[in-house]
Amino acid sequence: MSFFKTFKSGQIAPASGVYAVMHSTPHRRIERVVYVKGSRFQRCRTCPLGVLYRLEEASIPVSSITAADARFAHQAPVEEAL
């Protein structure tokens, strides 16, 4: 059993967020990419074994923010100019 669930290139992103991208050949460093839930993980022409993706940080898609959430976000205290 692994600590982190990984996904393969071509699969569908199960959640929106920042994913670590790990290529099967060492031609690229580990990158962080944002994927939206339901989008397909990209393939790499250079990697014969494909690419692995691991969710690093889940996020809330902007389309799911309601008007009430937006009003709340703007209620932060404003610093007064001296």
Z-matrix of the N, CA and C atoms (Angstrom, degrees):
N
C 1 1.456
C 2 1.530 1 109.26
N 3 1.324 2 117.14 1 130.88
C 4 1.459 3 120.06 2 -178.33
C 5 1.527 4 110.72 3 -97.34
N 6 1.331 5 114.63 4 160.82
C 7 1.464 6 120.47 5 179.02
C 8 1.515 7 111.39 6 -75.45
N 9 1.340 8 116.71 7 -32.59
C 10 1.448 9 121.04 8 -175.72
C 11 1.515 10 110.14 9 -121.52
N 12 1.314 11 116.28 10 136.16
C 13 1.462 12 120.42 11 174.99
C 14 1.521 13 107.66 12 -83.93
N 15 1.319 14 116.26 13 130.02
C 16 1.458 15 120.42 14 178.29
C 17 1.526 16 109.48 15 -111.75
N 18 1.312 17 114.75 16 156.65
C 19 1.455 18 122.39 17 179.87
C 20 1.516 19 108.20 18 -124.77
N 21 1.325 20 117.31 19 151.51
C 22 1.460 21 122.62 20 -177.60
C 23 1.518 22 110.52 21 -99.22
N 24 1.333 23 114.73 22 156.80
C 25 1.457 24 119.48 23 175.40
C 26 1.527 25 108.73 24 -58.11
N 27 1.334 26 115.31 25 140.71
C 28 1.460 27 120.86 26 -177.72
C 29 1.516 28 113.44 27 96.06
N 30 1.347 29 117.61 28 -21.01
C 31 1.463 30 120.38 29 177.87
C 32 1.535 31 109.74 30 -78.51
N 33 1.328 32 115.22 31 168.62
C 34 1.464 33 122.33 32 -179.47
C 35 1.529 34 109.37 33 -94.77
N 36 1.334 35 116.46 34 135.93
C 37 1.469 36 121.31 35 178.14
C 38 1.530 37 109.22 36 -65.90
N 39 1.345 38 118.03 37 123.33
C 40 1.460 39 120.71 38 -178.18
C 41 1.523 40 113.90 39 -78.56
N 42 1.334 41 117.22 40 -17.81
C 43 1.460 42 121.49 41 -178.66
C 44 1.517 43 109.30 42 -150.81
N 45 1.326 44 116.85 43 153.24
C 46 1.458 45 120.99 44 175.37
C 47 1.514 46 109.10 45 -77.96
N 48 1.337 47 116.26 46 143.63
C 49 1.448 48 119.33 47 177.21
C 50 1.507 49 112.92 48 157.65
N 51 1.327 50 114.64 49 -169.14
C 52 1.460 51 121.94 50 179.46
C 53 1.522 52 108.64 51 -94.14
N 54 1.325 53 116.13 52 126.07
C 55 1.459 54 122.38 53 -178.96
C 56 1.526 55 109.93 54 -113.55
N 57 1.337 56 116.65 55 139.77
C 58 1.454 57 121.69 56 170.32
C 59 1.521 58 106.48 57 -80.84
N 60 1.338 59 116.74 58 134.23
C 61 1.460 60 122.68 59 -178.28
C 62 1.526 61 108.17 60 -111.18
N 63 1.335 62 116.66 61 119.35
C 64 1.460 63 121.83 62 -176.46
C 65 1.522 64 109.53 63 -122.02
N 66 1.323 65 116.43 64 112.79
C 67 1.459 66 122.39 65 -179.31
C 68 1.528 67 110.28 66 -80.05
N 69 1.346 68 116.64 67 150.12
C 70 1.466 69 120.62 68 -177.07
C 71 1.526 70 112.59 69 -78.26
N 72 1.325 71 117.71 70 -16.68
C 73 1.469 72 120.72 71 173.30
C 74 1.525 73 107.37 72 -115.89
N 75 1.328 74 117.55 73 151.77
C 76 1.472 75 119.82 74 -173.41
C 77 1.534 76 114.74 75 -80.47
N 78 1.310 77 118.81 76 38.02
C 79 1.462 78 120.58 77 -179.92
C 80 1.523 79 112.67 78 -86.85
N 81 1.326 80 117.78 79 -10.69
C 82 1.470 81 121.75 80 178.79
C 83 1.519 82 109.66 81 -139.38
N 84 1.320 83 115.44 82 150.65
C 85 1.465 84 120.70 83 174.55
C 86 1.528 85 108.99 84 -78.00
N 87 1.333 86 115.01 85 167.20
C 88 1.469 87 119.03 86 174.49
C 89 1.527 88 107.44 87 -66.83
N 90 1.333 89 115.81 88 129.68
C 91 1.456 90 121.05 89 179.28
C 92 1.520 91 109.19 90 -114.71
N 93 1.304 92 116.33 91 165.31
C 94 1.459 93 122.58 92 172.55
C 95 1.524 94 107.07 93 -117.05
N 96 1.336 95 115.51 94 127.02
C 97 1.463 96 121.37 95 -176.85
C 98 1.521 97 109.01 96 -133.03
N 99 1.333 98 116.42 97 144.44
C 100 1.465 99 121.66 98 177.77
C 101 1.527 100 108.79 99 -90.18
N 102 1.334 101 115.72 100 129.04
C 103 1.462 102 122.13 101 174.27
C 104 1.517 103 108.55 102 -124.58
N 105 1.324 104 115.55 103 142.85
C 106 1.459 105 122.10 104 176.80
C 107 1.521 106 108.13 105 -95.70
N 108 1.317 107 116.65 106 141.98
C 109 1.465 108 121.58 107 179.40
C 110 1.529 109 109.86 108 -50.90
N 111 1.335 110 115.43 109 131.31
C 112 1.461 111 120.88 110 178.75
C 113 1.519 112 114.12 111 95.75
N 114 1.352 113 117.42 112 -12.20
C 115 1.463 114 118.66 113 178.15
C 116 1.532 115 109.92 114 -83.13
N 117 1.311 116 116.39 115 158.47
C 118 1.461 117 121.54 116 -175.57
C 119 1.531 118 110.12 117 -93.86
N 120 1.350 119 115.84 118 134.06
C 121 1.461 120 120.75 119 176.96
C 122 1.526 121 109.14 120 -67.63
N 123 1.328 122 116.80 121 134.25
C 124 1.461 123 121.91 122 -175.51
C 125 1.520 124 112.55 123 -72.69
N 126 1.321 125 114.63 124 152.29
C 127 1.465 126 122.51 125 175.18
C 128 1.527 127 108.56 126 -93.88
N 129 1.336 128 116.60 127 167.37
C 130 1.460 129 122.54 128 176.79
C 131 1.526 130 107.97 129 -127.80
N 132 1.323 131 116.65 130 127.08
C 133 1.468 132 120.80 131 -179.07
C 134 1.525 133 112.56 132 -67.65
N 135 1.326 134 117.24 133 -23.51
C 136 1.459 135 121.74 134 -176.28
C 137 1.524 136 112.91 135 -85.18
N 138 1.318 137 118.18 136 -27.15
C 139 1.468 138 122.24 137 -173.63
C 140 1.530 139 111.54 138 -92.96
N 141 1.324 140 118.15 139 109.85
C 142 1.466 141 120.64 140 -178.35
C 143 1.532 142 112.65 141 -67.38
N 144 1.311 143 117.02 142 -28.80
C 145 1.471 144 120.39 143 179.99
C 146 1.519 145 112.63 144 -96.34
N 147 1.319 146 116.79 145 3.82
C 148 1.452 147 120.73 146 177.19
C 149 1.512 148 113.58 147 88.50
N 150 1.327 149 114.72 148 -166.67
C 151 1.458 150 123.50 149 -176.45
C 152 1.525 151 107.73 150 -125.05
N 153 1.332 152 116.53 151 142.64
C 154 1.458 153 121.38 152 175.34
C 155 1.523 154 109.38 153 -106.52
N 156 1.320 155 115.55 154 143.85
C 157 1.463 156 122.70 155 179.13
C 158 1.520 157 108.56 156 -123.98
N 159 1.337 158 116.27 157 138.20
C 160 1.470 159 121.42 158 178.08
C 161 1.525 160 108.12 159 -132.88
N 162 1.324 161 116.82 160 128.85
C 163 1.464 162 121.21 161 179.48
C 164 1.514 163 108.89 162 -69.06
N 165 1.336 164 116.62 163 118.77
C 166 1.464 165 122.37 164 179.91
C 167 1.525 166 110.67 165 -94.15
N 168 1.331 167 115.62 166 -42.06
C 169 1.463 168 119.97 167 -176.74
C 170 1.525 169 109.56 168 -149.80
N 171 1.316 170 116.34 169 114.37
C 172 1.465 171 120.94 170 178.78
C 173 1.523 172 109.45 171 -72.81
N 174 1.322 173 116.41 172 150.91
C 175 1.458 174 120.80 173 178.78
C 176 1.520 175 109.76 174 -140.77
N 177 1.314 176 114.75 175 166.63
C 178 1.461 177 120.76 176 179.24
C 179 1.523 178 107.78 177 -97.16
N 180 1.332 179 118.24 178 125.65
C 181 1.467 180 119.52 179 178.58
C 182 1.527 181 110.64 180 -63.02
N 183 1.309 182 116.73 181 142.51
C 184 1.458 183 121.70 182 -178.76
C 185 1.515 184 111.18 183 -58.09
N 186 1.329 185 117.99 184 -34.24
C 187 1.466 186 121.31 185 -177.66
C 188 1.526 187 112.11 186 -65.82
N 189 1.349 188 118.60 187 -17.31
C 190 1.460 189 120.35 188 -179.32
C 191 1.524 190 112.80 189 -93.29
N 192 1.342 191 117.76 190 -1.21
C 193 1.460 192 120.87 191 178.63
C 194 1.521 193 108.63 192 -79.58
N 195 1.320 194 116.30 193 128.93
C 196 1.466 195 120.63 194 -179.28
C 197 1.525 196 110.19 195 -90.69
N 198 1.331 197 116.05 196 170.67
C 199 1.463 198 120.88 197 178.05
C 200 1.531 199 110.21 198 -62.24
N 201 1.327 200 117.27 199 -35.97
C 202 1.469 201 120.75 200 179.00
C 203 1.529 202 110.29 201 -64.11
N 204 1.332 203 117.36 202 -40.21
C 205 1.465 204 120.88 203 177.69
C 206 1.520 205 110.50 204 -63.08
N 207 1.317 206 116.79 205 -41.49
C 208 1.463 207 121.15 206 -178.87
C 209 1.523 208 110.87 207 -64.82
N 210 1.332 209 117.38 208 -40.71
C 211 1.476 210 120.26 209 177.96
C 212 1.519 211 110.05 210 -63.40
N 213 1.336 212 117.10 211 -41.74
C 214 1.463 213 121.16 212 -179.82
C 215 1.530 214 111.01 213 -63.02
N 216 1.327 215 116.52 214 -38.97
C 217 1.462 216 120.98 215 -178.29
C 218 1.521 217 111.69 216 -64.06
N 219 1.321 218 118.02 217 -27.04
C 220 1.461 219 121.44 218 -178.29
C 221 1.519 220 112.82 219 -91.77
N 222 1.315 221 118.81 220 8.30
C 223 1.453 222 121.56 221 -178.94
C 224 1.519 223 113.12 222 -92.71
N 225 1.333 224 117.22 223 12.58
C 226 1.457 225 119.99 224 178.79
C 227 1.523 226 108.69 225 -65.98
N 228 1.336 227 118.42 226 145.09
C 229 1.465 228 120.53 227 -179.26
C 230 1.530 229 110.86 228 -62.64
N 231 1.294 230 115.24 229 141.36
C 232 1.455 231 120.98 230 -179.63
C 233 1.523 232 107.63 231 -100.97
N 234 1.332 233 116.77 232 130.52
C 235 1.460 234 120.37 233 178.19
C 236 1.522 235 108.91 234 -75.81
N 237 1.317 236 115.70 235 136.35
C 238 1.454 237 119.92 236 179.58
C 239 1.524 238 109.61 237 -86.16
N 240 1.315 239 115.60 238 143.71
C 241 1.469 240 120.56 239 178.13
C 242 1.523 241 108.90 240 -72.37
N 243 1.314 242 117.45 241 140.15
C 244 1.473 243 121.72 242 179.16
C 245 1.491 244 111.45 243 -84.27
